[in-house]
Every structure is written in structure tokens, then in C-alpha cells.
Amino acid sequence: MKATPEMLLNDLETLGFLFESLCERDLKIYAESFGANLYHYQDYRNREVDAVIEMKDGRWCAFEIKLGANQIDIAAESLKKLSREIADDPQGKVPSVLCVICGMSVAAYKRKDGVYVIPITALRA
């Protein structure tokens, strides 16, 4: 890519895609360490989730990955909307955990609406 820090700071969309890939790589490593799988989710209704971890027993967790803390609320709403729509489907199985991974958050916490927010720095061994 020959991208410099200055180039990426001037192209936050590309930086966001690279950040998402980094998070997905880390999530995949952690998921596989306990026998789970990592997926991306998109369906015919155009619903999308950045990352899904599915456990062996069928439980699953949905992750939205955002570079900036200003995107946490939008990401959380997207996850909650998806969960509500799945819950309305008689055959739907709602995610066990809803989580936003953020590049600019300094602490992991659970929001009042039940969505977890985790900084990228928490994804380390």
C-alpha cells in the first residue's frame, strides 16, 4: 500500500477498513483458541454485522468494529436492531452478546442497554 501515517489520517475510511481487519484477525485467533469460529454476517435483508463468533454449542456473539468513539452509539443501535429483528423471527436465535470494539475507547464497559464496549487494547494476550 505504501501508506504513510499522514496518508491514513487523511483517509479515515481506509484506516477504518484496516482497523476492522486487525480486529477481525485478533478475534479469529481468540475464537479458535476455544474452538469457536469467526464469521462476517450479511443477509438478504441487507442486515450486516462486522464480526460474529459462533461457539460449538451454537451460541453466538455479534461485534461491530468502529475506529472512533463517536461511532459507538450508532454501532450499538445497529446491533440492538438486528437482535430485535432476529427475536421477532420464530426460528431466530438472538446473539448471546452484543459488543462494539472501538479504537478510541480507553475502557471496557457495559452500557445501560446491555451492549459491551471494548477498546482494541483489550484484545491482547
N, CA, C and O of each residue as an XYZ file, in Angstrom:
500
protein
N       0.819     -1.206      0.000
C       0.000      0.000      0.000
C       0.853      1.256      0.000
O       0.448      2.290     -0.530
N       2.025      1.163      0.592
C       2.914      2.319      0.719
C       2.211      3.489      1.412
O       2.450      4.652      1.087
N       1.354      3.167      2.357
C       0.615      4.201      3.078
C       1.449      4.720      4.239
O       2.045      3.948      4.990
N       1.480      6.013      4.367
C       2.159      6.642      5.493
C       1.119      6.984      6.552
O      -0.074      7.034      6.256
N       1.560      7.217      7.777
C       0.591      7.642      8.797
C      -0.207      8.877      8.370
O      -1.408      8.966      8.626
N       0.458      9.813      7.728
C      -0.229     11.023      7.278
C      -1.304     10.697      6.242
O      -2.400     11.257      6.276
N      -0.979      9.787      5.320
C      -1.953      9.404      4.291
C      -3.179      8.761      4.932
O      -4.311      9.058      4.550
N      -2.954      7.876      5.911
C      -4.075      7.188      6.546
C      -4.911      8.140      7.391
O      -6.134      8.009      7.447
N      -4.265      9.089      8.043
C      -5.030     10.059      8.828
C      -5.881     10.963      7.945
O      -6.884     11.518      8.394
N      -5.476     11.105      6.700
C      -6.265     11.895      5.747
C      -7.277     11.044      4.995
O      -8.066     11.570      4.211
N      -7.261      9.740      5.226
C      -8.219      8.824      4.593
C      -8.751      7.880      5.677
O      -8.364      6.714      5.747
N      -9.642      8.408      6.515
C     -10.145      7.635      7.652
C     -10.977      6.435      7.223
O     -11.102      5.475      7.983
N     -11.543      6.466      6.032
C     -12.302      5.306      5.555
C     -11.375      4.108      5.364
O     -11.674      3.007      5.824
N     -10.258      4.323      4.689
C      -9.285      3.244      4.503
C      -8.699      2.812      5.838
O      -8.533      1.618      6.087
N      -8.388      3.768      6.692
C      -7.861      3.441      8.019
C      -8.873      2.605      8.795
O      -8.496      1.675      9.509
N     -10.153      2.932      8.657
C     -11.201      2.160      9.323
C     -11.258      0.725      8.830
O     -11.430     -0.199      9.626
N     -11.114      0.528      7.522
C     -11.101     -0.832      6.971
C      -9.902     -1.618      7.483
O     -10.025     -2.799      7.808
N      -8.748     -0.970      7.556
C      -7.555     -1.645      8.077
C      -7.729     -1.980      9.558
O      -7.329     -3.053     10.009
N      -8.323     -1.064     10.303
C      -8.587     -1.305     11.721
C      -9.537     -2.487     11.896
O      -9.322     -3.340     12.758
N     -10.578     -2.535     11.082
C     -11.542     -3.648     11.147
C     -10.843     -4.977     10.865
O     -11.104     -5.971     11.543
N      -9.970     -5.000      9.882
C      -9.235     -6.230      9.562
C      -8.337     -6.661     10.720
O      -8.237     -7.851     11.020
N      -7.692     -5.707     11.365
C      -6.853     -6.009     12.520
C      -7.678     -6.641     13.639
O      -7.278     -7.644     14.229
N      -8.832     -6.042     13.922
C      -9.702     -6.580     14.975
C     -10.198     -7.978     14.622
O     -10.235     -8.860     15.479
N     -10.574     -8.179     13.377
C     -11.060     -9.493     12.954
C      -9.963    -10.549     13.083
O     -10.237    -11.690     13.457
N      -8.742    -10.175     12.778
C      -7.616    -11.111     12.927
C      -7.482    -11.529     14.393
O      -7.349    -12.715     14.698
N      -7.517    -10.550     15.291
C      -7.397    -10.859     16.718
C      -8.577    -11.690     17.200
O      -8.391    -12.656     17.939
N      -9.782    -11.327     16.792
C     -10.961    -12.099     17.202
C     -10.877    -13.537     16.716
O     -11.256    -14.462     17.433
N     -10.382    -13.726     15.499
C     -10.249    -15.082     14.946
C      -9.284    -15.914     15.778
O      -9.561    -17.077     16.073
N      -8.167    -15.334     16.152
C      -7.185    -16.049     16.967
C      -7.800    -16.454     18.299
O      -7.662    -17.602     18.722
N      -8.477    -15.522     18.964
C      -9.076    -15.833     20.259
C     -10.208    -16.840     20.115
O     -10.320    -17.759     20.927
N     -11.040    -16.686     19.108
C     -12.158    -17.612     18.910
C     -11.646    -19.035     18.687
O     -12.148    -19.983     19.292
N     -10.663    -19.177     17.832
C     -10.136    -20.510     17.533
C      -9.460    -21.137     18.748
O      -9.390    -22.361     18.852
N      -8.962    -20.313     19.664
C      -8.289    -20.860     20.849
C      -9.254    -21.614     21.755
O      -8.818    -22.442     22.554
N     -10.550    -21.349     21.651
C     -11.525    -22.114     22.447
C     -12.541    -22.830     21.565
O     -13.668    -23.094     21.985
N     -12.129    -23.140     20.339
C     -12.928    -23.978     19.453
C     -14.091    -23.284     18.777
O     -14.987    -23.948     18.256
N     -14.095    -21.962     18.776
C     -15.169    -21.208     18.120
C     -14.707    -20.776     16.732
O     -13.540    -20.931     16.370
N     -15.651    -20.229     15.962
C     -15.345    -19.764     14.609
C     -15.729    -18.308     14.460
O     -16.659    -17.831     15.112
N     -15.014    -17.605     13.605
C     -15.298    -16.211     13.304
C     -15.905    -16.107     11.914
O     -15.424    -16.728     10.966
N     -16.965    -15.315     11.803
C     -17.632    -15.096     10.514
C     -17.969    -13.624     10.354
O     -17.958    -12.857     11.317
N     -18.265    -13.248      9.130
C     -18.893    -11.965      8.816
C     -20.346    -12.284      8.506
O     -20.636    -13.347      7.956
N     -21.264    -11.391      8.844
C     -22.678    -11.677      8.613
C     -23.299    -10.611      7.724
O     -23.179     -9.413      7.979
N     -23.954    -11.071      6.691
C     -24.787    -10.217      5.857
C     -25.876    -11.097      5.276
O     -25.604    -12.202      4.805
N     -27.123    -10.607      5.308
C     -28.215    -11.423      4.802
C     -28.935    -10.722      3.649
O     -28.547     -9.636      3.219
N     -29.986    -11.369      3.165
C     -30.705    -10.849      2.004
C     -31.531     -9.611      2.326
O     -31.998     -8.929      1.413
N     -31.717     -9.312      3.595
C     -32.403     -8.080      4.010
C     -31.406     -6.936      4.172
O     -31.758     -5.850      4.631
N     -30.172     -7.194      3.792
C     -29.077     -6.236      3.868
C     -28.687     -5.894      5.307
O     -28.130     -4.829      5.573
N     -28.985     -6.805      6.223
C     -28.504     -6.656      7.593
C     -27.073     -7.158      7.615
O     -26.736     -8.140      6.953
N     -26.231     -6.473      8.384
C     -24.810     -6.788      8.353
C     -24.223     -6.620      9.739
O     -24.614     -5.724     10.487
N     -23.286     -7.484     10.074
C     -22.523     -7.396     11.313
C     -21.054     -7.607     10.940
O     -20.724     -8.509     10.170
N     -20.184     -6.771     11.490
C     -18.768     -6.847     11.133
C     -18.158     -8.196     11.471
O     -17.419     -8.760     10.665
N     -18.459     -8.722     12.654
C     -17.865     -9.997     13.063
C     -18.846    -10.761     13.942
O     -19.552    -10.187     14.772
N     -18.866    -12.069     13.733
C     -19.698    -12.971     14.527
C     -18.797    -14.095     15.009
O     -18.076    -14.710     14.223
N     -18.845    -14.356     16.301
C     -18.158    -15.528     16.845
C     -19.230    -16.540     17.212
O     -20.142    -16.247     17.985
N     -19.106    -17.741     16.646
C     -20.050    -18.822     16.940
C     -19.338    -19.893     17.751
O     -18.301    -20.418     17.346
N     -19.924    -20.207     18.918
C     -19.368    -21.241     19.781
C     -19.842    -22.616     19.316
O     -20.773    -22.730     18.519
N     -19.184    -23.653     19.825
C     -19.526    -25.027     19.455
C     -20.973    -25.367     19.785
O     -21.601    -26.148     19.069
N     -21.507    -24.799     20.849
C     -22.873    -25.126     21.273
C     -23.945    -24.311     20.535
O     -25.130    -24.424     20.849
N     -23.535    -23.493     19.557
C     -24.485    -22.735     18.758
C     -24.717    -21.313     19.240
O     -25.287    -20.507     18.505
N     -24.292    -20.983     20.451
C     -24.403    -19.598     20.894
C     -23.494    -18.740     20.031
O     -22.477    -19.204     19.516
N     -23.888    -17.456     19.881
C     -23.066    -16.582     19.068
C     -23.062    -15.161     19.615
O     -23.966    -14.747     20.341
N     -22.024    -14.435     19.247
C     -21.829    -13.058     19.688
C     -21.663    -12.187     18.444
O     -21.029    -12.588     17.468
N     -22.248    -10.983     18.501
C     -22.177    -10.062     17.378
C     -21.294     -8.866     17.742
O     -21.430     -8.286     18.819
N     -20.395     -8.510     16.836
C     -19.453     -7.416     17.058
C     -19.560     -6.390     15.938
O     -19.563     -6.739     14.758
N     -19.645     -5.145     16.317
C     -19.447     -4.038     15.381
C     -18.084     -3.461     15.718
O     -17.726     -3.345     16.890
N     -17.327     -3.100     14.696
C     -15.971     -2.608     14.872
C     -15.913     -1.182     14.341
O     -16.189     -0.931     13.168
N     -15.549     -0.253     15.222
C     -15.528      1.157     14.859
C     -14.227      1.796     15.316
O     -13.749      1.532     16.419
N     -13.672      2.619     14.480
C     -12.411      3.283     14.800
C     -12.623      4.366     15.855
O     -11.864      4.441     16.822
N     -13.635      5.199     15.684
C     -13.832      6.335     16.573
C     -14.901      6.120     17.622
O     -15.893      5.433     17.379
N     -14.698      6.711     18.796
C     -15.667      6.612     19.894
C     -16.978      7.300     19.535
O     -18.019      6.983     20.111
N     -16.941      8.225     18.604
C     -18.173      8.910     18.184
C     -19.114      7.985     17.407
O     -20.243      8.372     17.107
N     -18.672      6.789     17.083
C     -19.491      5.835     16.337
C     -20.089      4.748     17.224
O     -20.810      3.881     16.730
N     -19.804      4.781     18.522
C     -20.257      3.726     19.429
C     -21.776      3.658     19.491
O     -22.342      2.568     19.400
N     -22.446      4.785     19.642
C     -23.908      4.780     19.764
C     -24.585      4.216     18.515
O     -25.529      3.433     18.620
N     -24.112      4.606     17.351
C     -24.690      4.110     16.091
C     -24.464      2.607     15.966
O     -25.362      1.870     15.558
N     -23.264      2.156     16.316
C     -22.946      0.726     16.245
C     -23.809     -0.073     17.211
O     -24.310     -1.142     16.862
N     -23.984      0.443     18.428
C     -24.813     -0.244     19.420
C     -26.261     -0.329     18.948
O     -26.900     -1.370     19.101
N     -26.775      0.735     18.386
C     -28.152      0.718     17.868
C     -28.316     -0.302     16.755
O     -29.336     -0.987     16.678
N     -27.322     -0.399     15.902
C     -27.370     -1.374     14.815
C     -27.425     -2.796     15.358
O     -28.197     -3.622     14.871
N     -26.606     -3.080     16.367
C     -26.605     -4.411     16.977
C     -27.941     -4.717     17.654
O     -28.473     -5.818     17.517
N     -28.476     -3.746     18.380
C     -29.753     -3.954     19.080
C     -30.898     -4.154     18.088
O     -31.788     -4.974     18.317
N     -30.873     -3.407     16.993
C     -31.914     -3.561     15.966
C     -31.860     -4.964     15.370
O     -32.893     -5.618     15.223
N     -30.666     -5.423     15.029
C     -30.517     -6.774     14.483
C     -31.040     -7.812     15.467
O     -31.763     -8.729     15.079
N     -30.680     -7.672     16.730
C     -31.110     -8.623     17.751
C     -32.639     -8.634     17.881
O     -33.245     -9.699     18.005
N     -33.255     -7.458     17.852
C     -34.732     -7.374     17.927
C     -35.384     -8.051     16.727
O     -36.371     -8.771     16.878
N     -34.840     -7.824     15.546
C     -35.406     -8.420     14.337
C     -35.264     -9.939     14.359
O     -36.174    -10.653     13.935
N     -34.151    -10.428     14.840
C     -33.959    -11.877     14.945
C     -34.919    -12.454     15.979
O     -35.484    -13.528     15.775
N     -35.101    -11.742     17.083
C     -36.011    -12.202     18.139
C     -37.447    -12.297     17.624
O     -38.215    -13.136     18.096
N     -37.816    -11.455     16.670
C     -39.164    -11.471     16.104
C     -39.393    -12.647     15.162
O     -40.536    -12.982     14.853
N     -38.326    -13.267     14.712
C     -38.418    -14.428     13.829
C     -38.605    -15.675     14.697
O     -37.774    -15.943     15.565
N     -39.680    -16.443     14.480
C     -39.914    -17.623     15.313
C     -38.750    -18.620     15.328
O     -38.580    -19.356     16.300
N     -37.959    -18.648     14.270
C     -36.824    -19.564     14.212
C     -35.498    -18.875     14.524
O     -34.436    -19.492     14.439
N     -35.565    -17.602     14.883
C     -34.350    -16.837     15.121
C     -33.700    -17.153     16.460
O     -34.375    -17.452     17.445
N     -32.403    -17.082     16.473
C     -31.633    -17.287     17.706
C     -30.809    -16.020     17.944
O     -29.857    -15.733     17.218
N     -31.195    -15.278     18.968
C     -30.549    -13.990     19.218
C     -29.114    -14.183     19.711
O     -28.791    -15.210     20.307
N     -28.267    -13.201     19.462
C     -26.888    -13.307     19.946
C     -26.834    -13.281     21.468
O     -27.639    -12.612     22.116
N     -25.890    -14.005     22.022
C     -25.670    -14.032     23.472
C     -25.043    -12.740     23.963
O     -25.299    -12.303     25.085
N     -24.220    -12.131     23.120
C     -23.502    -10.908     23.474
C     -23.537     -9.963     22.289
O     -23.381    -10.378     21.141
N     -23.745     -8.683     22.582
C     -23.620     -7.614     21.598
C     -22.441     -6.758     22.037
O     -22.369     -6.353     23.198
N     -21.515     -6.476     21.123
C     -20.291     -5.789     21.519
C     -19.795     -4.851     20.422
O     -19.820     -5.191     19.239
N     -19.348     -3.678     20.830
C     -18.691     -2.740     19.928
C     -17.218     -2.710     20.308
O     -16.871     -2.440     21.458
N     -16.356     -2.989     19.339
C     -14.915     -2.860     19.541
C     -14.520     -1.507     18.973
O     -14.845     -1.186     17.830
N     -13.821     -0.721     19.770
C     -13.532      0.661     19.387
C     -12.046      0.963     19.485
O     -11.369      0.522     20.414
N     -11.555      1.711     18.525
C     -10.154      2.084     18.519
C      -9.826      3.235     19.439
O      -8.683      3.373     19.876
N     -10.802      4.058     19.739
C     -10.531      5.253     20.528
C     -11.209      5.241     21.894
O     -11.409      6.297     22.494
N     -11.554      4.096     22.377
C     -12.136      3.967     23.709
C     -11.013      3.577     24.668
O     -10.093      2.852     24.291
N     -11.092      4.059     25.903
C      -9.998      3.794     26.848
C     -10.350      2.750     27.901
O      -9.478      2.310     28.649
N     -11.615      2.351     27.967
C     -12.018      1.386     28.991
C     -13.083      0.461     28.438
O     -13.870      0.844     27.572
N     -13.100     -0.768     28.950
C     -14.161     -1.720     28.611
C     -15.306     -1.504     29.595
O     -15.082     -1.337     30.794
N     -16.520     -1.508     29.086
C     -17.680     -1.308     29.951
C     -18.935     -1.864     29.301
O     -18.969     -2.128     28.099
N     -19.954     -2.035     30.111
C     -21.257     -2.473     29.630
C     -22.199     -1.280     29.709
O     -22.376     -0.683     30.771
N     -22.792     -0.945     28.590
C     -23.729      0.175     28.535
C     -25.035     -0.188     29.229
O     -25.310     -1.362     29.479
N     -25.830      0.816     29.535
C     -27.124      0.588     30.180
C     -28.037     -0.284     29.322
O     -28.898     -0.986     29.853
N     -27.859     -0.248     28.006
C     -28.693     -1.054     27.105
C     -28.175     -2.477     26.937
O     -28.739     -3.258     26.171
N     -27.097     -2.819     27.655
C     -26.575     -4.185     27.623
C     -25.480     -4.432     26.605
O     -24.902     -5.519     26.582
N     -25.180     -3.456     25.765
C     -24.130     -3.614     24.755
C     -22.776     -3.341     25.411
O     -22.595     -2.341     26.106
N     -21.833     -4.253     25.172
C     -20.485     -4.075     25.691
C     -19.680     -3.201     24.739
O     -19.869     -3.255     23.524
N     -18.785     -2.401     25.295
C     -17.839     -1.606     24.517
C     -16.445     -2.009     24.985
O     -16.133     -1.961     26.175
N     -15.617     -2.406     24.028
C     -14.277     -2.894     24.352
C     -13.265     -2.137     23.493
O     -13.411     -2.074     22.272
N     -12.243     -1.565     24.123
C     -11.196     -0.921     23.326
C     -10.308     -1.972     22.659
O     -10.166     -3.087     23.160
N      -9.724     -1.609     21.544
C      -8.857     -2.545     20.827
C      -7.713     -3.002     21.723
O      -7.211     -4.114     21.561
N      -7.297     -2.168     22.660
C      -6.192     -2.545     23.534
C      -6.539     -3.700     24.455
O      -5.642     -4.306     25.042
N      -7.814     -4.019     24.596
C      -8.224     -5.159     25.420
C      -8.054     -6.477     24.665
O      -8.090     -7.544     25.278
N      -7.875     -6.422     23.378
C      -7.700     -7.635     22.566
C      -6.223     -7.976     22.455
O      -5.608     -7.814     21.401
N      -5.680     -8.439     23.536
C      -4.286     -8.845     23.547
C      -4.108     -9.972     24.546
O      -4.914    -10.152     25.459
N      -3.065    -10.706     24.358
C      -2.800    -11.842     25.240
C      -2.207    -11.404     26.555
O      -1.924    -12.240     27.413
